[in-house]
Amino acid sequence: MAVKVISFYQEGCMGCEEQTPILREVEKNLGIEIEEIDAVKNPEQIKTYSLRVTPTTLVIEGDMVRERMEGLVHREELEAAIQRHLSQPLPR
């Protein structure tokens, strides 16, 4: 089953601005794409994923949220969370 990673942000959020370069680094390291969604401009997503804060990063497998990380997430923690759900873990 495919793993999808979504990161929710909002304009003016300092934590979100710090999270963006971390997301880019994780994408490069793991060879994946992380979708970024503006939570304010997509209020239906707030309800769908029960968002409480930004940034919030979700690892989704199929249609189930497998990992939820609220607030700023460091690269090592984010990579570990994603790798737990990849079908074949990537070498370090």
C-alpha positions as CSV (number, residue, x, y, z in Angstrom):
1,M,0.0,0.0,0.0
2,A,1.3,3.4,-0.9
3,V,2.4,5.8,1.8
4,K,1.5,9.5,1.4
5,V,2.9,12.3,3.5
6,I,1.0,15.6,4.0
7,S,2.1,18.6,5.9
8,F,-0.4,21.3,6.8
9,Y,0.7,24.9,7.3
10,Q,-0.7,28.4,7.4
11,E,0.7,31.8,6.4
12,G,2.5,33.6,9.1
13,C,3.2,30.5,11.2
14,M,6.8,30.6,12.4
15,G,6.9,26.8,13.0
16,C,5.6,26.2,9.5
17,E,8.3,28.4,8.0
18,E,10.9,26.3,10.0
19,Q,9.3,23.1,8.9
20,T,9.5,23.7,5.2
21,P,13.3,23.3,4.7
22,I,13.1,20.1,6.9
23,L,10.4,18.7,4.5
24,R,12.6,19.4,1.5
25,E,15.6,17.6,3.1
26,V,13.4,14.6,4.0
27,E,12.1,14.5,0.4
28,K,15.6,14.5,-0.9
29,N,16.9,11.9,1.6
30,L,14.0,9.5,1.2
31,G,13.2,10.1,-2.5
32,I,9.6,10.9,-1.7
33,E,7.2,13.8,-2.3
34,I,5.6,15.5,0.7
35,E,2.4,17.4,-0.1
36,E,2.0,20.8,1.6
37,I,-1.6,22.1,2.2
38,D,-2.6,25.5,3.5
39,A,-5.0,24.5,6.2
40,V,-6.8,27.9,6.3
41,K,-7.5,27.7,2.5
42,N,-8.7,24.1,2.8
43,P,-11.1,24.1,5.8
44,E,-12.5,20.7,4.8
45,Q,-9.1,19.2,5.5
46,I,-9.3,20.6,9.0
47,K,-12.4,18.5,9.7
48,T,-11.2,15.5,7.7
49,Y,-8.0,15.2,9.7
50,S,-9.1,16.8,13.0
51,L,-6.3,19.4,12.7
52,R,-5.6,21.4,15.9
53,V,-2.3,23.1,15.2
54,T,0.0,24.0,12.4
55,P,2.3,22.6,11.3
56,T,0.9,19.1,11.4
57,T,2.4,16.4,9.4
58,L,0.6,13.2,8.6
59,V,1.8,9.8,7.3
60,I,-1.1,8.2,5.6
61,E,-1.2,4.6,4.4
62,G,-4.2,3.7,2.2
63,D,-6.9,5.9,3.8
64,M,-5.7,5.6,7.4
65,V,-3.5,8.1,9.3
66,R,-0.6,6.0,10.6
67,E,1.5,8.8,12.1
68,R,0.5,12.3,13.3
69,M,3.1,14.8,14.3
70,E,1.9,18.2,15.6
71,G,4.2,21.1,15.7
72,L,7.7,21.4,14.4
73,V,9.2,17.9,13.6
74,H,12.9,17.4,13.3
75,R,14.3,15.6,10.3
76,E,15.4,12.4,12.1
77,E,12.0,12.0,13.7
78,L,10.1,12.6,10.5
79,E,12.3,10.3,8.5
80,A,11.9,7.5,11.1
81,A,8.1,7.9,11.1
82,I,7.9,7.7,7.3
83,Q,10.3,4.8,7.1
84,R,8.2,2.7,9.5
85,H,5.5,2.7,6.8
86,L,7.5,2.3,3.6
87,S,7.2,-1.2,2.1
88,Q,11.0,-1.4,1.8
89,P,13.0,0.7,4.3
90,L,15.6,2.8,2.6
91,P,19.3,2.5,3.5
92,R,20.9,5.3,5.6
